[in-house]
Amino acid sequence: MISRLSVTIVRACLREGAGGSPTAVLDEAPLSEDERRRVPVLAGTSHAVFVSVRGSGVSLRFFTAEGELPACGHGTVAALAYLAARARGTGYRGVLRTAGRSFAGRAVREGTRFRAVFEPGPVELREPTADERALVLPALGVTSDTLAPGARVASVGRARLLAPVASRTELAALAPDFERLRAACDRFGLLGCYVYSVPERSGRIAARMFAPSIGVPEDIANANSTACLAADLAERGINEIAVDMGDSLGSPATITASARPVLRLGGIAEVGGFVRKLSV
């Protein structure tokens, strides 16, 4: 057991200065896998990010209560804000390493907050199978009447289902059966399901991410799924989007993404106080 483990709470992907996804960010420490999984639980967050600075590079590891993730978009936004706050200048720019890849990221100070941008990497897209549709969509509460054209299975690290619905109203009304959804996602190796409203002309979208398989029934902000959506919509001529999430959880969040010339994700983050003497 380690006492005095300092954890910084970063609210990632704020919307107009409010809400955001509280994320535990801390320096790398000699913890077991079980201890790392307990950090977000004890910190009261859905995710924890472990930051290791070595020379000019930075390594990130992401954990939920269920275990390690190969990537986490809003966790990366939180980590970039954390690094920029520690730099005590106008911002931070560097190379980040996660499981199996390195990529550029930066965060610029804007008053008391930070605007973070990074490149999430290549996205793989495919059509969902008939079995995936038959088991996952009913568990979500998405019917043939509410499902819009364009469902995809997308991966940037791990696969997830992208399911469009016709309106924000239908999105807000969803009430998934989380036990059935977890069983269906586990069967097909899916991280979870990202349900989104048909894009408005402005590129504004609403979305909800359900991921009970990783211990997060609903995520306040899911940037990597937004990257997957941006890559999919770019094939249909939509190159910039802003996605609103978190409203159903009382914590509004917004993630931006652009697909040209390369895929980039962005979000505003606020670095909060410290949780001291966190014992895992």
NORPE-V122126 format. One record per residue. N is the residue number from 1. RES is the residue in one letter. PSI is psi in radians with two decimals (none if undefined). OMEGA is omega in whole degrees, 0 to 359 (* if undefined). NEAR is the number of other C-alpha atoms within 12 Angstrom. Layout:
# NORPE-V122126
[[N	RES	PSI	OMEGA	NEAR] [N	RES	PSI	OMEGA	NEAR]]
This chain:
# NORPE-V122126
[[1	M	2.30	179	17] [2	I	2.18	177	18] [3	S	2.93	181	16] [4	R	0.64	175	15] [5	L	1.93	186	28] [6	S	2.21	180	25] [7	V	2.27	176	39] [8	T	2.26	177	36] [9	I	2.07	179	36] [10	V	2.22	175	44] [11	R	1.91	186	45] [12	A	2.48	175	54] [13	C	0.90	177	52] [14	L	2.73	171	39] [15	R	1.98	181	32] [16	E	0.72	175	19] [17	G	-0.03	184	23] [18	A	2.90	173	22] [19	G	-2.28	183	28] [20	G	2.96	182	41] [21	S	1.91	178	46] [22	P	2.21	184	41] [23	T	2.30	178	50] [24	A	2.17	180	47] [25	V	2.31	181	46] [26	L	2.74	177	43] [27	D	2.61	177	27] [28	E	2.43	181	23] [29	A	2.75	181	25] [30	P	1.33	182	16] [31	L	2.61	173	20] [32	S	2.97	178	17] [33	E	-0.75	179	21] [34	D	-0.70	179	19] [35	E	-0.68	178	27] [36	R	-0.66	179	39] [37	R	-0.46	180	32] [38	R	-0.34	183	30] [39	V	-0.90	180	44] [40	P	-0.57	179	38] [41	V	-0.86	182	27] [42	L	-0.52	180	27] [43	A	-0.19	180	34] [44	G	0.54	179	23] [45	T	2.89	178	33] [46	S	-0.52	185	41] [47	H	2.70	171	49] [48	A	2.50	179	47] [49	V	2.21	178	49] [50	F	2.16	188	44] [51	V	2.19	179	32] [52	S	2.01	180	25] [53	V	2.11	180	23] [54	R	1.87	183	15] [55	G	-2.20	181	10] [56	S	-0.03	182	13] [57	G	2.78	180	21] [58	V	2.28	176	32] [59	S	2.45	180	34] [60	L	2.43	171	40] [61	R	2.44	186	38] [62	F	2.37	180	40] [63	F	2.51	163	37] [64	T	-3.07	179	40] [65	A	-0.37	181	29] [66	E	-0.28	180	27] [67	G	-2.93	185	27] [68	E	2.53	175	32] [69	L	2.53	178	34] [70	P	-0.37	181	29] [71	A	2.73	176	41] [72	C	2.00	185	43] [73	G	-0.90	181	48] [74	H	-0.46	173	49] [75	G	-0.59	177	52] [76	T	-0.72	175	56] [77	V	-0.79	180	55] [78	A	-0.74	181	52] [79	A	-0.70	179	58] [80	L	-0.72	177	49] [81	A	-0.71	178	49] [82	Y	-0.79	180	49] [83	L	-0.67	179	44] [84	A	-0.69	179	32] [85	A	-0.68	180	33] [86	R	-0.50	181	21] [87	A	-0.44	176	18] [88	R	0.52	175	16] [89	G	-2.56	179	17] [90	T	-0.20	179	21] [91	G	-2.85	182	27] [92	Y	2.48	174	32] [93	R	2.32	180	29] [94	G	-3.04	178	28] [95	V	2.22	180	26] [96	L	2.53	177	36] [97	R	2.30	172	32] [98	T	-2.91	182	31] [99	A	1.82	171	19] [100	G	-0.01	181	16] [101	R	2.76	174	21] [102	S	2.58	182	21] [103	F	2.79	181	27] [104	A	2.53	176	28] [105	G	2.72	178	36] [106	R	2.74	174	36] [107	A	2.30	182	38] [108	V	2.35	179	32] [109	R	2.31	174	29] [110	E	1.55	185	20] [111	G	-2.11	180	16] [112	T	0.04	183	19] [113	R	3.10	182	33] [114	F	2.39	174	39] [115	R	1.99	183	42] [116	A	2.49	178	44] [117	V	2.42	176	41] [118	F	2.92	180	42] [119	E	1.96	187	37] [120	P	-0.22	179	41] [121	G	-3.14	184	30] [122	P	2.56	180	24] [123	V	2.30	175	31] [124	E	2.34	182	23] [125	L	2.48	174	29] [126	R	2.90	175	19] [127	E	2.44	173	22] [128	P	2.58	178	26] [129	T	2.89	178	16] [130	A	-0.67	179	14] [131	D	-0.70	178	15] [132	E	-0.78	178	31] [133	R	-0.77	187	29] [134	A	-0.54	182	21] [135	L	-0.68	187	26] [136	V	-0.81	186	43] [137	L	-0.78	177	41] [138	P	-0.62	178	27] [139	A	-0.52	176	27] [140	L	-0.43	188	45] [141	G	0.24	178	30] [142	V	2.14	181	34] [143	T	3.03	177	23] [144	S	-0.44	179	18] [145	D	-0.52	183	15] [146	T	-0.36	181	27] [147	L	2.22	175	28] [148	A	2.84	178	24] [149	P	2.59	172	18] [150	G	0.31	177	27] [151	A	2.45	181	35] [152	R	2.71	163	35] [153	V	2.19	185	38] [154	A	2.62	182	36] [155	S	2.27	165	34] [156	V	1.34	187	35] [157	G	-1.04	175	29] [158	R	2.65	184	30] [159	A	2.58	173	32] [160	R	2.72	179	43] [161	L	2.27	171	46] [162	L	2.09	185	48] [163	A	1.96	179	44] [164	P	2.48	171	38] [165	V	2.85	193	35] [166	A	-0.47	187	28] [167	S	2.87	175	24] [168	R	-0.56	180	27] [169	T	-0.81	179	17] [170	E	-0.64	177	26] [171	L	-0.82	182	36] [172	A	-0.50	184	27] [173	A	-0.15	184	21] [174	L	2.40	177	31] [175	A	1.43	185	23] [176	P	2.67	168	31] [177	D	1.73	190	23] [178	F	-0.54	177	29] [179	E	-0.82	178	21] [180	R	-0.68	182	26] [181	L	-0.74	179	38] [182	R	-0.76	180	31] [183	A	-0.72	180	24] [184	A	-0.77	180	32] [185	C	-0.72	178	35] [186	D	-0.67	181	24] [187	R	-0.66	184	17] [188	F	0.10	179	27] [189	G	0.55	181	25] [190	L	2.43	174	32] [191	L	-0.70	182	44] [192	G	-2.79	184	46] [193	C	2.23	181	55] [194	Y	1.88	182	48] [195	V	2.30	186	50] [196	Y	2.71	178	46] [197	S	2.64	178	36] [198	V	2.31	185	33] [199	P	2.42	172	30] [200	E	2.92	181	18] [201	R	-0.54	180	13] [202	S	-0.18	186	13] [203	G	0.11	178	25] [204	R	2.42	185	27] [205	I	2.62	169	35] [206	A	2.56	182	41] [207	A	2.72	172	47] [208	R	2.38	181	46] [209	M	2.12	180	42] [210	F	2.11	184	47] [211	A	1.06	181	42] [212	P	-0.39	181	31] [213	S	-0.40	178	32] [214	I	0.31	176	36] [215	G	0.28	181	28] [216	V	1.56	181	30] [217	P	-0.80	173	30] [218	E	2.33	183	37] [219	D	2.39	178	47] [220	I	-0.77	181	43] [221	A	2.26	179	54] [222	N	1.70	187	51] [223	A	-0.64	181	48] [224	N	-0.62	175	48] [225	S	-0.58	175	49] [226	T	-0.65	175	51] [227	A	-0.73	178	48] [228	C	-0.77	179	45] [229	L	-0.75	180	54] [230	A	-0.72	178	44] [231	A	-0.69	179	39] [232	D	-0.81	183	36] [233	L	-0.48	178	33] [234	A	-0.55	177	24] [235	E	-0.24	178	16] [236	R	0.26	173	14] [237	G	0.12	178	17] [238	I	1.94	189	25] [239	N	-0.23	178	28] [240	E	2.33	180	35] [241	I	2.72	170	38] [242	A	2.13	187	36] [243	V	2.17	177	46] [244	D	2.25	178	41] [245	M	3.05	171	44] [246	G	-0.12	183	33] [247	D	-0.66	181	30] [248	S	-0.30	180	26] [249	L	0.09	178	20] [250	G	0.34	180	17] [251	S	1.47	185	26] [252	P	2.38	180	30] [253	A	2.67	177	40] [254	T	2.36	178	42] [255	I	2.36	177	48] [256	T	2.63	179	43] [257	A	2.45	173	43] [258	S	2.49	186	33] [259	A	-0.12	182	32] [260	R	2.41	1	19] [261	P	-0.39	173	12] [262	V	2.82	181	21] [263	L	2.18	178	33] [264	R	2.52	176	38] [265	L	2.59	179	45] [266	G	2.76	177	47] [267	G	2.72	177	49] [268	I	2.39	181	44] [269	A	2.65	177	48] [270	E	2.23	181	41] [271	V	2.11	184	37] [272	G	-2.74	181	25] [273	G	-2.93	183	20] [274	F	2.55	170	20] [275	V	1.99	184	25] [276	R	2.76	175	18] [277	K	0.72	176	16] [278	L	2.00	183	25] [279	S	2.21	182	21] [280	V	none	*	26]]
